[in-house]
Amino acid sequence: MTRAAPAPSLDDRDGVIWCDGAFVPWREARLHVLSHGLHYGGSVFEGERVYGGRVFKLHEHTARLAASARTMGFELPWSVPELAAATAEAVAVAGLTDGYVRPVAWRGSDTLRLVAPDNRVHVAIAAWPWPRIFTEGPRGIRLHTSRWRRPAPDTAPISAKTAALYAIGALAGQEAEAAGHDDALLLDHRGRLAEATGANLFLVIAGELHTPPAECVLDGITRRTVIDIARDRGLPVVERHLAPAELARAGEVFLTGTAYEVQPVTAVDSLRFPLGPVGAALAAAYGRIVRGEEGCPAPPGRPARAVSERG
Ligand SMILES: Cc1ncc(COP(=O)(O)O)c(C=O)c1O
């Protein structure tokens, strides 16, 4: 399986992008070259997916954007409800039925100081059609265990979806692709299984789901959704540290992420895994839930959301 062929340059499109409160022509949505976000990683973002004209888990994504900014030491100049409304408007203006949304917030160019609490914070939201991250075909992707690792939570702000952390995934991903794999599997700083470059990892072992705790990995919104779906269906979910050797015990392996959805893994280095029924059932349920055909199960202790309240 290969990644989808690259589309024409993303900065050369018709349409508009929401920038700091107003829609600007797509090609004019630019930032200054001396922006803090470009030089020092003072930037946070989200990846959201539109199904049937609505962003799945819009509130959760927007709240995570604000939380990521706070972790990086800045406040967004717009509230979560205001940004969620702007996102919905960006989707509507783009006439999107199915696609992708990229909200991004960054410290601007008022000074080039590393410590720049007074630099203005900018926010942009772009929405456009974007097909699956991996092309259709024989389903299941091959991972390559990377030499790059997810840092310890006291080394980097793991819970934040910040550009500052994505250099690691970019290095790991480009090496994996250059070696003919679809994606990289990163270990954590202690050598335990962590996650792929943009998705969380699940192993099916003896009828249970096992996944690393959200300690050295991003606490994915899809991860949480899939855990809720599994528990709702009586499938035990164990969040624990996993040694790489445990991959050999897994009957199935899959990844979860907004862009990946529930993505089966058929190989990690020389180990092979079948396309199994557990991943297939969870992928099917996830597909129904994101399209609003089925209600989203709530985590224990919270009443289930009605179908009409999805997202
Ligand atoms: C490093 C990383 N892990 C996991 C995920 C999955 O997170 P989510 O399910 O919220 O998209 C992503 C994608 O955002 C990611 O970039």
The ligand as a Gaussian input file, in Angstrom:
#p B3LYP/6-31G(d) Opt

LIG

0 1
 C        1.274000      11.832000      17.158000
 C       -0.192000      11.553000      17.042000
 N       -0.706000      10.538000      17.771000
 C       -2.019000      10.232000      17.707000
 C       -2.878000      10.941000      16.886000
 C       -4.335000      10.585000      16.836000
 O       -5.066000      11.612000      17.438000
 P       -6.587000      11.888000      17.011000
 O       -7.284000      10.583000      17.144000
 O       -7.036000      12.894000      18.002000
 O       -6.555000      12.375000      15.619000
 C       -2.384000      11.998000      16.118000
 C       -3.274000      12.797000      15.265000
 O       -3.669000      13.845000      15.632000
 C       -1.014000      12.313000      16.203000
 O       -0.491000      13.303000      15.476000

